[in-house]
Amino acid sequence: MSLLDRLKRLLRLEVGPVFSTREEYMAWKAGRASPASPGDPSTERAQLPSREPVRATLERSEYTPDRSSVLLREATQRKKAGDFDGAVELLREAYREMEREGPQHGAEIYLRLPMMLHLAGRNDEAWAEYNRLLIHPPDPRLSKSGLQVWHSEVYDKMRLFRQREGKHLDAARFGILAFVCRAMAFHGDGDLEDLRLYRDPETIRGTLEPLLGRADRLDAIDPLVSITAEFLARVPKADLGRFVQQVGSALSSRREDA
């Protein structure tokens, strides 16, 4: 008798179907196919008579969806059904489960909550959540460059948020921050080729033009290109706080001849 058979007998666990990939599991769940039995060399897939829940198994190759993944999928279904408040509660429950399960989802999963709050018309809560995510990243293991990438992603979502609200000047500010944070991450990762590309004034101008165009502030593009290029030339010793102040001043002042 194999070790697996002895363990099954001792623990009286009922072994469910074995899946080699997530795609096999999803096909089985939809009732389209069943996996091969352990040790069965046949590659044939028989039609299942009914869809049963995945059962516990000792096999490491079986795909068993964790509770947080199930909750995330349910949140997506609620969103599709237009129940945004319900989706918000399911996302929060999924995040609590993720804390217990340990790291297995990307940090970007946490950006779904402010988006859902926005769809639910709870804009103040959504904005507060974005700011919370900037201060308290969901993954404490992030390196310095990883944190800069995270900040870039959050700032870009904040840009979209303000854009949808019609606050295009504010959106431009967050778009610029997303751009420079990404460039700083390139330096931290040793990706000097992409950093050189981001330092190029033409790249900066191409990024800023649509942002400032929506805000009807193309008159500010030359000073902002100069400020941004100067800041990126000083990375990693650049002062981000001072840069934010300079961008704010450039956006708040309009040239007389504009």
C-alpha positions in Angstrom: 0.0 0.0 0.0 1.4 3.4 -0.9 2.1 6.2 1.6 -0.8 8.2 0.1 -3.2 5.2 0.6 -2.1 4.8 4.2 -2.5 8.5 5.0 -6.0 8.4 3.4 -7.0 5.5 5.5 -5.6 7.0 8.7 -7.1 10.4 8.2 -10.2 9.1 6.4 -10.0 11.9 3.8 -12.0 11.5 0.6 -9.7 12.4 -2.3 -11.4 14.5 -5.0 -10.4 14.9 -8.6 -6.9 15.9 -9.4 -6.1 18.9 -11.6 -2.8 19.7 -13.2 -3.7 23.2 -14.1 -6.2 25.9 -13.2 -7.7 25.6 -16.7 -8.5 21.9 -16.1 -10.2 22.8 -12.8 -12.3 25.6 -14.5 -13.4 23.2 -17.3 -14.4 20.6 -14.7 -16.3 23.2 -12.7 -18.3 24.2 -15.8 -19.2 20.5 -16.2 -17.4 20.2 -19.5 -14.7 17.7 -18.6 -13.2 15.6 -15.8 -9.6 15.1 -14.9 -7.7 11.8 -15.3 -7.6 9.6 -12.2 -4.3 9.6 -10.3 -1.9 7.2 -12.0 -4.3 6.7 -15.0 -2.2 7.2 -18.2 -5.3 7.8 -20.3 -5.8 11.3 -21.6 -9.5 10.9 -22.3 -11.9 13.2 -20.6 -15.4 11.8 -19.7 -18.4 14.1 -19.4 -19.4 14.6 -15.7 -23.0 13.7 -14.8 -23.1 16.6 -12.3 -21.0 19.4 -11.0 -19.8 18.8 -7.5 -17.6 21.0 -5.2 -13.9 20.4 -5.2 -13.0 18.1 -2.3 -9.9 18.1 -0.1 -7.0 16.2 -1.3 -3.5 15.3 -0.2 -2.2 15.7 -3.8 -0.2 19.0 -4.2 -1.1 19.1 -7.9 -4.8 19.6 -7.3 -6.1 23.1 -7.9 -8.4 24.1 -4.9 -9.6 27.7 -5.0 -8.8 29.5 -1.7 -11.7 31.4 -0.1 -10.3 34.8 -1.0 -10.3 33.9 -4.7 -13.9 32.7 -4.4 -14.9 36.0 -2.8 -13.0 38.0 -5.4 -14.9 36.2 -8.2 -18.2 36.8 -6.3 -17.3 40.5 -6.1 -16.8 40.6 -9.8 -20.2 39.0 -10.4 -21.9 41.5 -8.1 -20.2 44.3 -10.1 -21.5 42.9 -13.4 -25.0 42.7 -11.8 -24.7 46.4 -10.8 -24.6 45.7 -7.1 -21.6 47.8 -6.3 -22.2 48.1 -2.6 -22.4 44.3 -2.4 -19.2 44.1 -4.3 -17.5 46.4 -1.9 -18.4 44.2 1.1 -17.2 41.1 -0.7 -13.9 42.8 -1.5 -13.4 43.7 2.1 -14.1 40.2 3.2 -11.7 38.9 0.6 -9.0 41.2 1.9 -9.5 39.9 5.5 -9.2 36.3 4.1 -6.0 37.2 2.2 -4.4 38.4 5.5 -5.1 35.0 7.0 -4.0 33.0 3.9 -0.7 34.8 3.4 0.6 36.5 0.3 -0.6 34.8 -2.9 -2.3 37.7 -4.8 -0.7 40.7 -6.4 -0.9 44.0 -4.6 -3.0 45.4 -7.5 -5.9 43.4 -6.2 -6.3 46.1 -3.5 -6.9 48.8 -6.1 -10.3 47.2 -6.8 -11.8 48.6 -3.7 -11.5 52.3 -4.3 -12.7 51.7 -7.9 -15.7 49.9 -6.6 -16.4 52.6 -4.0 -16.3 55.1 -6.9 -18.8 53.0 -8.9 -21.1 52.9 -5.8 -21.0 56.7 -5.7 -19.0 56.7 -2.5 -16.4 59.1 -3.8 -15.0 60.4 -0.5 -14.5 56.8 0.7 -12.8 55.9 -2.5 -10.4 58.9 -2.4 -9.6 58.1 1.3 -8.8 54.5 0.3 -6.4 55.6 -2.4 -4.6 57.9 0.1 -4.5 55.0 2.6 -2.9 52.7 0.0 -0.2 55.2 -0.7 0.8 55.4 3.0 0.1 51.7 3.8 1.0 49.5 0.9 -0.7 46.0 1.2 2.6 44.1 0.7 5.2 44.9 3.4 7.8 42.9 1.5 8.1 45.5 -1.3 11.6 46.7 -2.1 12.3 50.4 -2.5 11.8 50.2 -6.3 8.8 47.9 -5.8 7.3 50.6 -3.6 7.9 53.2 -6.2 6.1 51.1 -8.8 3.2 50.7 -6.4 3.1 54.5 -5.8 3.1 54.9 -9.6 0.1 52.6 -10.0 -1.8 54.3 -7.2 -1.1 57.7 -8.6 -2.3 56.6 -12.0 -5.6 55.4 -10.6 -5.9 58.7 -8.8 -5.4 60.4 -12.1 -8.2 58.4 -13.7 -10.4 59.1 -10.7 -10.0 62.8 -11.0 -10.3 62.6 -14.8 -13.7 60.9 -14.4 -14.8 63.7 -12.0 -13.8 66.3 -14.6 -11.0 67.6 -12.4 -8.4 67.6 -15.1 -5.9 69.9 -13.5 -5.7 67.6 -10.5 -5.6 64.6 -12.8 -2.5 66.1 -14.6 -0.7 66.5 -11.2 -1.2 62.8 -10.4 -0.3 61.7 -13.9 3.0 63.5 -13.6 3.6 61.9 -10.2 2.9 58.4 -11.7 5.4 59.1 -14.5 8.3 60.2 -12.2 7.7 57.4 -9.7 8.0 54.8 -12.5 11.2 56.4 -13.6 12.6 56.3 -10.1 11.8 52.6 -10.0 13.8 52.1 -13.1 16.9 53.5 -11.3 16.3 51.2 -8.3 16.0 48.2 -10.6 19.2 49.1 -12.5 17.2 49.6 -15.7 19.2 52.5 -16.9 18.1 52.2 -20.5 14.4 52.9 -19.6 15.5 55.6 -17.2 17.3 57.4 -20.0 14.1 57.1 -22.1 12.1 58.7 -19.3 14.6 61.4 -18.8 14.4 62.4 -22.5 12.5 65.8 -22.7 10.6 64.5 -25.8 9.3 61.5 -23.7 8.3 63.9 -20.9 6.6 66.2 -23.4 4.7 63.3 -25.0 3.5 62.2 -21.5 2.5 65.7 -20.3 0.8 66.9 -23.5 -2.5 64.9 -23.2 -2.7 65.5 -19.5 -2.3 69.3 -19.8 -4.5 69.3 -23.0 -7.5 67.9 -21.0 -6.9 70.5 -18.3 -6.6 73.3 -20.9 -3.2 74.1 -19.6 -0.8 73.5 -22.5 0.7 76.9 -21.7 2.4 75.2 -18.7 4.0 72.5 -20.7 7.5 74.1 -21.2 8.1 74.9 -17.5 6.8 71.5 -16.5 9.0 69.6 -19.0 12.0 71.5 -17.6 11.0 70.9 -14.0 10.5 67.2 -14.6 13.7 66.7 -16.7 15.7 68.4 -13.9 14.1 66.3 -11.3 14.8 63.0 -13.1 18.4 64.0 -13.9 19.0 64.1 -10.1 17.5 60.7 -9.4 18.3 59.0 -7.0 19.1 62.2 -5.0 16.1 64.1 -6.3 13.8 65.7 -3.7 10.2 64.4 -4.5 8.6 66.8 -2.0 10.2 69.9 -3.6 9.2 68.5 -7.1 5.6 68.2 -6.0 5.6 71.9 -4.9 7.2 73.0 -8.2 4.5 71.1 -10.2 1.8 72.6 -8.1 3.1 76.1 -8.6 3.5 75.6 -12.4 -0.1 74.4 -12.6 -1.6 77.1 -10.5 0.0 80.0 -12.4 -1.2 80.8 -15.9 1.0 82.8 -18.3 -0.4 86.2 -19.2 0.1 85.6 -23.0 -1.6 82.1 -22.9 
